[in-house]
């Protein structure tokens, strides 16, 4: 996911029970932060700027919706981590897209504002299935509230795992899937990442980094601290060959700058990270195997990858992409990008959205 001001050792990396989905239960009228369930958008000229809690998967989860016109198609952002919502930074990074799209940010279960509002029990575990169902429930709610048949699905890093699970479970909800820093299979991604990084470190004669990599050993890892140690080396080497993101991207909006919001964000990072890697290498990450879900997609699929992504390496993404059967597909590899986004990544995503995906929504 993104390089945030406070980087946890996390990886930067809904609910149709049967054939239909009921809208979430109506919120209390006394809670002004709750978003309603009644359809809105009475005029195409109407701008959208809503944020608040929606009851998803039995708990209240934070959703922010922004766009210049109700007529525009919706992009549902599935952010990375898990535990790193885009919400604090979305306006700075993606705000310019609001003239063509309605942008939806979601603090996933166990993250950000959702963590603060609906803190999980001490023994509660995150599961890919539950978060997939949360995401699909949200997608259906968005279509009901804003009068859309489908939405556009965007996922990055951990979000690319969750988004593919969502797309495979309920393709009827989505016009297309746009993945960035695509994770494919935990074992393959880690093995290729570690081997490539080790070769770079040895070629550079970087003894401190070599000591770190040799200290954790080759994956799979059973120590939850191993991932964070390797991730720091990855960032060091990606920074040598990629264009940095603008610093202004990482100034959080006011509502995420309060002491409580910061504490909730960090607590959600820690909680989600442990659930992702597991205390003994047995967390959600160990279950990631997207090809096992099937390689047939009922929607167009587009990938934007950084050539120098040392975490979700583009060669692993390419093999997965080549195996996919979809109505339409394309993959772009960017010369000056790594795992974390920069302006090149955002520009390439926008180009695909405007030229390849927007026509699908007409």
HUQUIPE-V386215 format. One record per residue. N is the residue number from 1. RES is the residue in one small letter. PHI is phi in degrees with one decimal (none if undefined). BURIAL is + if it has 16 or more other C-alpha atoms within 10 Angstrom, else -. D_FIRST is the distance of its C-alpha to the first C-alpha in Angstrom with 1 decimal. Layout:
n=N res=RES phi=PHI burial=BURIAL d_first=D_FIRST
n=N res=RES phi=PHI burial=BURIAL d_first=D_FIRST
//
This chain:
n=1 res=x phi=none burial=+ d_first=0.0
n=2 res=x phi=-84.1 burial=+ d_first=3.8
n=3 res=x phi=-83.3 burial=+ d_first=6.8
n=4 res=x phi=-91.3 burial=+ d_first=8.7
n=5 res=x phi=-56.6 burial=- d_first=12.4
n=6 res=x phi=-111.9 burial=- d_first=12.7
n=7 res=x phi=-97.7 burial=- d_first=10.4
n=8 res=x phi=-75.1 burial=+ d_first=11.3
n=9 res=x phi=-85.7 burial=+ d_first=11.4
n=10 res=x phi=-74.8 burial=+ d_first=8.9
n=11 res=x phi=-77.9 burial=+ d_first=6.9
n=12 res=x phi=-81.8 burial=+ d_first=3.3
n=13 res=x phi=-69.8 burial=+ d_first=4.4
n=14 res=x phi=none burial=+ d_first=21.2
n=15 res=x phi=-159.7 burial=+ d_first=25.1
n=16 res=x phi=-90.7 burial=- d_first=27.7
n=17 res=x phi=-71.6 burial=- d_first=29.9
n=18 res=x phi=-131.6 burial=- d_first=32.4
n=19 res=x phi=-96.7 burial=- d_first=33.0
n=20 res=x phi=-140.3 burial=- d_first=32.2
n=21 res=x phi=-127.5 burial=- d_first=30.2
n=22 res=x phi=-81.3 burial=- d_first=31.8
n=23 res=x phi=-66.5 burial=+ d_first=30.3
n=24 res=x phi=-59.5 burial=+ d_first=29.2
n=25 res=x phi=-60.8 burial=- d_first=32.0
n=26 res=x phi=-63.5 burial=- d_first=33.1
n=27 res=x phi=-76.5 burial=+ d_first=31.9
n=28 res=x phi=-67.7 burial=- d_first=34.4
n=29 res=x phi=-68.0 burial=- d_first=36.0
n=30 res=x phi=-82.0 burial=- d_first=36.0
n=31 res=x phi=-98.7 burial=- d_first=32.2
n=32 res=x phi=-74.4 burial=- d_first=31.3
n=33 res=x phi=-87.3 burial=- d_first=27.5
n=34 res=x phi=-79.3 burial=+ d_first=27.8
n=35 res=x phi=-89.2 burial=+ d_first=27.2
n=36 res=x phi=-75.9 burial=+ d_first=30.2
n=37 res=x phi=-108.3 burial=+ d_first=30.6
n=38 res=x phi=-67.6 burial=- d_first=33.3
n=39 res=x phi=-59.1 burial=- d_first=32.6
n=40 res=x phi=-121.1 burial=- d_first=32.1
n=41 res=x phi=66.4 burial=- d_first=32.2
n=42 res=x phi=-84.9 burial=- d_first=35.9
n=43 res=x phi=-143.0 burial=- d_first=35.7
n=44 res=x phi=-63.0 burial=- d_first=33.5
n=45 res=x phi=-78.1 burial=- d_first=33.8
n=46 res=x phi=-68.5 burial=- d_first=32.3
n=47 res=x phi=-85.5 burial=+ d_first=29.0
n=48 res=x phi=-120.1 burial=+ d_first=26.5
n=49 res=x phi=-155.3 burial=- d_first=24.9
n=50 res=x phi=-121.2 burial=- d_first=24.6
n=51 res=x phi=-153.4 burial=+ d_first=22.6
n=52 res=x phi=160.9 burial=+ d_first=23.5
n=53 res=x phi=-101.5 burial=+ d_first=23.6
n=54 res=x phi=-123.1 burial=+ d_first=24.3
n=55 res=x phi=-79.3 burial=+ d_first=25.7
n=56 res=x phi=-130.8 burial=+ d_first=23.6
n=57 res=x phi=59.9 burial=+ d_first=24.2
n=58 res=x phi=86.9 burial=- d_first=26.8
n=59 res=x phi=-132.7 burial=+ d_first=24.8
n=60 res=x phi=-85.4 burial=+ d_first=24.0
n=61 res=x phi=-125.7 burial=+ d_first=20.4
n=62 res=x phi=-81.5 burial=+ d_first=19.1
n=63 res=x phi=-135.7 burial=+ d_first=19.0
n=64 res=x phi=-125.7 burial=+ d_first=19.1
n=65 res=x phi=-127.1 burial=+ d_first=20.8
n=66 res=x phi=-145.8 burial=+ d_first=21.6
n=67 res=x phi=-174.1 burial=+ d_first=23.5
n=68 res=x phi=-82.5 burial=+ d_first=26.6
n=69 res=x phi=-152.8 burial=+ d_first=28.6
n=70 res=x phi=-62.0 burial=+ d_first=29.0
n=71 res=x phi=-74.3 burial=+ d_first=29.9
n=72 res=x phi=-75.2 burial=+ d_first=26.5
n=73 res=x phi=-69.7 burial=+ d_first=24.3
n=74 res=x phi=-97.2 burial=+ d_first=21.4
n=75 res=x phi=-107.7 burial=+ d_first=17.7
n=76 res=x phi=-97.8 burial=+ d_first=16.0
n=77 res=x phi=-84.4 burial=+ d_first=12.2
n=78 res=x phi=-108.7 burial=+ d_first=10.6
n=79 res=x phi=-82.3 burial=+ d_first=7.3
n=80 res=x phi=-90.5 burial=+ d_first=4.8
n=81 res=x phi=126.0 burial=+ d_first=5.9
n=82 res=x phi=-64.2 burial=+ d_first=8.7
n=83 res=x phi=104.4 burial=+ d_first=9.9
n=84 res=x phi=-120.1 burial=+ d_first=7.5
n=85 res=x phi=-59.2 burial=+ d_first=9.4
n=86 res=x phi=-77.1 burial=+ d_first=9.2
n=87 res=x phi=-47.8 burial=+ d_first=12.9
n=88 res=x phi=-66.1 burial=+ d_first=13.6
n=89 res=x phi=-119.7 burial=+ d_first=12.3
n=90 res=x phi=-61.4 burial=+ d_first=13.0
n=91 res=x phi=-61.2 burial=+ d_first=16.5
n=92 res=x phi=-70.1 burial=- d_first=15.7
n=93 res=x phi=-83.9 burial=+ d_first=13.1
n=94 res=x phi=-118.5 burial=- d_first=14.7
n=95 res=x phi=-55.7 burial=- d_first=18.0
n=96 res=x phi=-65.7 burial=- d_first=20.1
n=97 res=x phi=-72.2 burial=+ d_first=19.5
n=98 res=x phi=-67.0 burial=+ d_first=21.5
n=99 res=x phi=-74.7 burial=- d_first=24.7
n=100 res=x phi=-111.8 burial=+ d_first=24.1
n=101 res=x phi=-140.1 burial=+ d_first=21.9
n=102 res=x phi=-91.9 burial=+ d_first=21.6
n=103 res=x phi=-101.2 burial=+ d_first=18.1
n=104 res=x phi=-119.0 burial=+ d_first=17.2
n=105 res=x phi=-104.7 burial=+ d_first=14.5
n=106 res=x phi=-136.4 burial=+ d_first=14.6
n=107 res=x phi=-85.3 burial=+ d_first=14.0
n=108 res=x phi=-64.1 burial=+ d_first=14.1
n=109 res=x phi=-47.3 burial=+ d_first=16.7
n=110 res=x phi=82.7 burial=+ d_first=16.3
n=111 res=x phi=-139.6 burial=+ d_first=13.8
n=112 res=x phi=53.1 burial=+ d_first=14.7
n=113 res=x phi=-61.6 burial=+ d_first=18.0
n=114 res=x phi=-65.6 burial=+ d_first=18.5
n=115 res=x phi=-61.6 burial=+ d_first=18.5
n=116 res=x phi=-66.0 burial=+ d_first=21.0
n=117 res=x phi=-80.8 burial=+ d_first=23.2
n=118 res=x phi=-127.7 burial=+ d_first=23.1
n=119 res=x phi=-63.1 burial=+ d_first=22.5
n=120 res=x phi=-71.9 burial=+ d_first=22.7
n=121 res=x phi=-63.4 burial=- d_first=25.7
n=122 res=x phi=-57.7 burial=- d_first=25.5
n=123 res=x phi=-101.1 burial=- d_first=26.0
n=124 res=x phi=-78.1 burial=- d_first=23.8
n=125 res=x phi=-109.7 burial=+ d_first=21.3
n=126 res=x phi=-76.3 burial=+ d_first=18.4
n=127 res=x phi=-132.4 burial=- d_first=19.0
n=128 res=x phi=-61.1 burial=+ d_first=17.3
n=129 res=x phi=-60.9 burial=- d_first=20.6
n=130 res=x phi=-63.4 burial=- d_first=20.7
n=131 res=x phi=-71.7 burial=+ d_first=17.3
n=132 res=x phi=-60.0 burial=+ d_first=18.2
n=133 res=x phi=-66.2 burial=+ d_first=21.4
n=134 res=x phi=-57.7 burial=+ d_first=20.0
n=135 res=x phi=-62.8 burial=+ d_first=17.9
n=136 res=x phi=-72.1 burial=+ d_first=21.0
n=137 res=x phi=-64.4 burial=+ d_first=23.2
n=138 res=x phi=-64.1 burial=+ d_first=21.2
n=139 res=x phi=-58.4 burial=+ d_first=21.4
n=140 res=x phi=-67.8 burial=+ d_first=25.2
n=141 res=x phi=-62.1 burial=+ d_first=25.6
n=142 res=x phi=-62.7 burial=+ d_first=24.1
n=143 res=x phi=-61.6 burial=+ d_first=26.5
n=144 res=x phi=-66.4 burial=+ d_first=29.4
n=145 res=x phi=-71.7 burial=+ d_first=28.8
n=146 res=x phi=-109.6 burial=+ d_first=28.2
n=147 res=x phi=67.3 burial=+ d_first=30.5
n=148 res=x phi=-118.7 burial=+ d_first=28.3
n=149 res=x phi=-70.8 burial=- d_first=29.0
n=150 res=x phi=-147.1 burial=+ d_first=25.4
n=151 res=x phi=-128.4 burial=+ d_first=21.9
n=152 res=x phi=-92.2 burial=+ d_first=19.3
n=153 res=x phi=-104.4 burial=+ d_first=16.3
n=154 res=x phi=-121.0 burial=+ d_first=12.8
n=155 res=x phi=-143.6 burial=+ d_first=9.9
n=156 res=x phi=-133.7 burial=+ d_first=6.5
n=157 res=x phi=57.0 burial=+ d_first=5.5
n=158 res=x phi=-52.1 burial=+ d_first=7.3
n=159 res=x phi=-61.3 burial=+ d_first=8.3
n=160 res=x phi=-72.7 burial=+ d_first=9.9
n=161 res=x phi=-69.4 burial=+ d_first=11.9
n=162 res=x phi=-62.7 burial=+ d_first=13.0
n=163 res=x phi=-63.2 burial=+ d_first=13.9
n=164 res=x phi=-64.6 burial=+ d_first=16.0
n=165 res=x phi=-60.0 burial=+ d_first=17.8
n=166 res=x phi=-62.8 burial=+ d_first=18.5
n=167 res=x phi=-64.0 burial=+ d_first=19.8
n=168 res=x phi=-70.7 burial=+ d_first=21.9
n=169 res=x phi=-75.0 burial=+ d_first=23.4
n=170 res=x phi=-143.6 burial=+ d_first=24.4
n=171 res=x phi=-63.5 burial=+ d_first=24.2
n=172 res=x phi=-65.6 burial=- d_first=26.9
n=173 res=x phi=-84.2 burial=+ d_first=24.4
n=174 res=x phi=-130.1 burial=+ d_first=22.4
n=175 res=x phi=-72.6 burial=+ d_first=23.5
n=176 res=x phi=-165.4 burial=+ d_first=20.8
n=177 res=x phi=-117.6 burial=+ d_first=17.3
n=178 res=x phi=-118.0 burial=+ d_first=14.9
n=179 res=x phi=-109.8 burial=+ d_first=12.0
n=180 res=x phi=-129.7 burial=+ d_first=9.4
n=181 res=x phi=51.5 burial=+ d_first=8.0
n=182 res=x phi=-70.1 burial=+ d_first=10.5
n=183 res=x phi=-84.7 burial=+ d_first=11.0
n=184 res=x phi=-123.2 burial=+ d_first=14.8
n=185 res=x phi=-143.6 burial=+ d_first=16.6
n=186 res=x phi=-58.6 burial=+ d_first=15.7
n=187 res=x phi=-64.7 burial=+ d_first=18.8
n=188 res=x phi=-65.8 burial=+ d_first=18.7
n=189 res=x phi=-59.2 burial=+ d_first=15.1
n=190 res=x phi=-67.2 burial=+ d_first=15.7
n=191 res=x phi=-63.8 burial=- d_first=19.2
n=192 res=x phi=-68.2 burial=+ d_first=18.5
n=193 res=x phi=-60.3 burial=+ d_first=15.6
n=194 res=x phi=-63.9 burial=+ d_first=18.0
n=195 res=x phi=-63.2 burial=- d_first=21.0
n=196 res=x phi=-66.4 burial=- d_first=19.6
n=197 res=x phi=-66.1 burial=+ d_first=18.3
n=198 res=x phi=-60.5 burial=+ d_first=21.6
n=199 res=x phi=-64.9 burial=- d_first=23.5
n=200 res=x phi=-64.0 burial=- d_first=21.9
n=201 res=x phi=-65.2 burial=+ d_first=22.6
n=202 res=x phi=-65.1 burial=- d_first=26.1
n=203 res=x phi=-64.1 burial=- d_first=26.8
n=204 res=x phi=-83.8 burial=- d_first=25.9
n=205 res=x phi=62.9 burial=- d_first=28.1
n=206 res=x phi=-87.8 burial=- d_first=25.4
n=207 res=x phi=-66.6 burial=- d_first=27.2
n=208 res=x phi=-61.1 burial=- d_first=25.0
n=209 res=x phi=-69.4 burial=+ d_first=21.8
n=210 res=x phi=-61.5 burial=+ d_first=24.1
n=211 res=x phi=-63.6 burial=- d_first=25.4
n=212 res=x phi=-63.8 burial=- d_first=22.0
n=213 res=x phi=-65.8 burial=+ d_first=21.3
n=214 res=x phi=-69.4 burial=- d_first=24.9
n=215 res=x phi=-66.5 burial=- d_first=24.8
n=216 res=x phi=-82.1 burial=+ d_first=22.1
n=217 res=x phi=77.1 burial=- d_first=23.6
n=218 res=x phi=-71.2 burial=- d_first=22.4
n=219 res=x phi=-71.2 burial=+ d_first=20.3
n=220 res=x phi=-74.7 burial=+ d_first=20.6
n=221 res=x phi=-103.1 burial=+ d_first=20.3
n=222 res=x phi=-109.9 burial=- d_first=22.1
n=223 res=x phi=-97.2 burial=- d_first=21.2
n=224 res=x phi=-62.0 burial=+ d_first=18.1
n=225 res=x phi=-80.0 burial=- d_first=17.9
n=226 res=x phi=-62.3 burial=+ d_first=17.7
n=227 res=x phi=-59.8 burial=+ d_first=14.0
n=228 res=x phi=-61.9 burial=+ d_first=13.3
n=229 res=x phi=-63.9 burial=+ d_first=16.1
n=230 res=x phi=-68.5 burial=+ d_first=15.0
n=231 res=x phi=-60.9 burial=+ d_first=11.4
n=232 res=x phi=-66.2 burial=- d_first=13.3
n=233 res=x phi=-67.9 burial=+ d_first=15.4
n=234 res=x phi=-57.6 burial=+ d_first=12.8
n=235 res=x phi=-60.8 burial=+ d_first=11.6
n=236 res=x phi=-58.8 burial=- d_first=15.3
n=237 res=x phi=-81.4 burial=+ d_first=16.2
n=238 res=x phi=-64.6 burial=+ d_first=13.5
n=239 res=x phi=-64.2 burial=+ d_first=14.7
n=240 res=x phi=-70.5 burial=- d_first=18.2
n=241 res=x phi=-130.4 burial=- d_first=17.8
n=242 res=x phi=-123.5 burial=+ d_first=15.2
n=243 res=x phi=-84.8 burial=+ d_first=15.7
n=244 res=x phi=-69.0 burial=+ d_first=14.0
n=245 res=x phi=-72.5 burial=+ d_first=12.6
n=246 res=x phi=-59.3 burial=- d_first=15.4
n=247 res=x phi=-60.5 burial=- d_first=15.7
n=248 res=x phi=-65.0 burial=- d_first=16.9
n=249 res=x phi=-60.6 burial=+ d_first=13.5
n=250 res=x phi=-101.8 burial=+ d_first=12.8
n=251 res=x phi=-95.3 burial=- d_first=16.1
n=252 res=x phi=-66.7 burial=+ d_first=15.7
n=253 res=x phi=-67.1 burial=- d_first=18.4
n=254 res=x phi=-57.3 burial=- d_first=21.5
n=255 res=x phi=-68.0 burial=- d_first=21.1
n=256 res=x phi=-98.6 burial=+ d_first=18.0
n=257 res=x phi=-102.7 burial=- d_first=20.0
n=258 res=x phi=-74.3 burial=- d_first=22.7
n=259 res=x phi=-59.7 burial=- d_first=23.3
n=260 res=x phi=-65.6 burial=- d_first=22.9
n=261 res=x phi=-62.5 burial=+ d_first=19.6
n=262 res=x phi=-63.7 burial=+ d_first=18.1
n=263 res=x phi=-64.2 burial=- d_first=19.6
n=264 res=x phi=-65.8 burial=+ d_first=18.4
n=265 res=x phi=-61.4 burial=+ d_first=14.8
n=266 res=x phi=-68.2 burial=+ d_first=15.1
n=267 res=x phi=-63.8 burial=+ d_first=17.2
n=268 res=x phi=-65.5 burial=+ d_first=14.9
n=269 res=x phi=-57.1 burial=+ d_first=12.1
n=270 res=x phi=-64.3 burial=+ d_first=14.9
n=271 res=x phi=-61.2 burial=+ d_first=16.4
n=272 res=x phi=-68.1 burial=+ d_first=13.4
n=273 res=x phi=-61.5 burial=+ d_first=12.6
n=274 res=x phi=-61.7 burial=+ d_first=16.2
n=275 res=x phi=-67.8 burial=+ d_first=16.5
n=276 res=x phi=-73.3 burial=+ d_first=13.7
n=277 res=x phi=-87.5 burial=+ d_first=15.3
n=278 res=x phi=78.8 burial=+ d_first=18.7
n=279 res=x phi=-72.0 burial=- d_first=21.3
n=280 res=x phi=-134.0 burial=- d_first=22.7
n=281 res=x phi=74.0 burial=+ d_first=20.1
n=282 res=x phi=-116.6 burial=+ d_first=21.0
n=283 res=x phi=-84.6 burial=+ d_first=18.1
n=284 res=x phi=-59.4 burial=+ d_first=16.4
n=285 res=x phi=-58.2 burial=+ d_first=14.7
n=286 res=x phi=-65.2 burial=+ d_first=18.2
n=287 res=x phi=-97.0 burial=- d_first=19.0
n=288 res=x phi=-76.0 burial=+ d_first=16.5
n=289 res=x phi=-155.1 burial=+ d_first=18.8
n=290 res=x phi=-63.6 burial=+ d_first=18.3
n=291 res=x phi=-57.9 burial=- d_first=21.5
n=292 res=x phi=-67.0 burial=- d_first=23.5
n=293 res=x phi=-77.2 burial=- d_first=22.8
n=294 res=x phi=108.2 burial=- d_first=24.8
n=295 res=x phi=-104.4 burial=+ d_first=24.1
n=296 res=x phi=-91.4 burial=- d_first=26.0
n=297 res=x phi=-115.8 burial=+ d_first=24.2
n=298 res=x phi=-88.9 burial=+ d_first=26.3
n=299 res=x phi=-140.0 burial=+ d_first=24.2
n=300 res=x phi=-61.1 burial=+ d_first=23.0
n=301 res=x phi=-130.2 burial=+ d_first=19.8
n=302 res=x phi=-133.9 burial=+ d_first=17.9
n=303 res=x phi=-117.8 burial=+ d_first=15.1
n=304 res=x phi=-122.2 burial=+ d_first=13.5
n=305 res=x phi=-126.3 burial=+ d_first=12.6
n=306 res=x phi=-85.2 burial=+ d_first=12.4
n=307 res=x phi=-57.0 burial=+ d_first=15.6
n=308 res=x phi=-105.8 burial=+ d_first=14.4
n=309 res=x phi=-70.0 burial=+ d_first=11.3
n=310 res=x phi=-95.3 burial=+ d_first=12.5
n=311 res=x phi=-102.3 burial=+ d_first=10.2
n=312 res=x phi=-109.8 burial=+ d_first=10.5
n=313 res=x phi=-62.9 burial=+ d_first=13.6
n=314 res=x phi=-65.2 burial=+ d_first=15.2
n=315 res=x phi=-69.5 burial=- d_first=18.4
n=316 res=x phi=-67.9 burial=+ d_first=17.3
n=317 res=x phi=-62.5 burial=+ d_first=15.8
n=318 res=x phi=-63.9 burial=+ d_first=19.1
n=319 res=x phi=-61.3 burial=- d_first=21.3
n=320 res=x phi=-66.0 burial=+ d_first=19.7
n=321 res=x phi=-56.4 burial=+ d_first=20.0
n=322 res=x phi=-62.3 burial=- d_first=23.6
n=323 res=x phi=-81.7 burial=- d_first=24.5
n=324 res=x phi=-78.5 burial=+ d_first=23.6
n=325 res=x phi=-113.6 burial=+ d_first=26.5
n=326 res=x phi=-145.7 burial=+ d_first=25.7
n=327 res=x phi=-56.4 burial=- d_first=27.8
n=328 res=x phi=-159.8 burial=- d_first=25.9
n=329 res=x phi=-154.5 burial=+ d_first=23.0
n=330 res=x phi=-159.2 burial=- d_first=21.5
n=331 res=x phi=-134.8 burial=+ d_first=18.9
n=332 res=x phi=-115.9 burial=+ d_first=18.1
n=333 res=x phi=-114.5 burial=+ d_first=17.0
n=334 res=x phi=-101.8 burial=+ d_first=16.4
n=335 res=x phi=-64.5 burial=- d_first=18.3
n=336 res=x phi=-113.7 burial=+ d_first=16.5
n=337 res=x phi=-124.7 burial=+ d_first=12.8
n=338 res=x phi=-121.5 burial=+ d_first=10.5
n=339 res=x phi=-79.9 burial=+ d_first=7.1
n=340 res=x phi=-78.7 burial=+ d_first=5.7
n=341 res=x phi=-73.7 burial=+ d_first=7.6
n=342 res=x phi=-138.9 burial=+ d_first=11.2
n=343 res=x phi=-63.8 burial=- d_first=14.4
n=344 res=x phi=-60.0 burial=+ d_first=15.2
n=345 res=x phi=-64.2 burial=+ d_first=12.3
n=346 res=x phi=-61.3 burial=+ d_first=13.2
n=347 res=x phi=-65.0 burial=- d_first=16.8
n=348 res=x phi=-67.6 burial=+ d_first=16.7
n=349 res=x phi=-61.0 burial=+ d_first=15.1
n=350 res=x phi=-64.0 burial=+ d_first=17.8
n=351 res=x phi=-61.0 burial=- d_first=20.5
n=352 res=x phi=-64.6 burial=+ d_first=19.9
n=353 res=x phi=-61.6 burial=+ d_first=19.8
n=354 res=x phi=-70.7 burial=- d_first=23.0
n=355 res=x phi=-91.1 burial=- d_first=24.9
n=356 res=x phi=-110.6 burial=+ d_first=24.0
n=357 res=x phi=-97.2 burial=+ d_first=22.8
n=358 res=x phi=-53.5 burial=+ d_first=24.7
n=359 res=x phi=-61.1 burial=- d_first=28.1
n=360 res=x phi=-69.7 burial=- d_first=27.3
n=361 res=x phi=-91.3 burial=+ d_first=27.3
n=362 res=x phi=-77.8 burial=- d_first=30.8
//
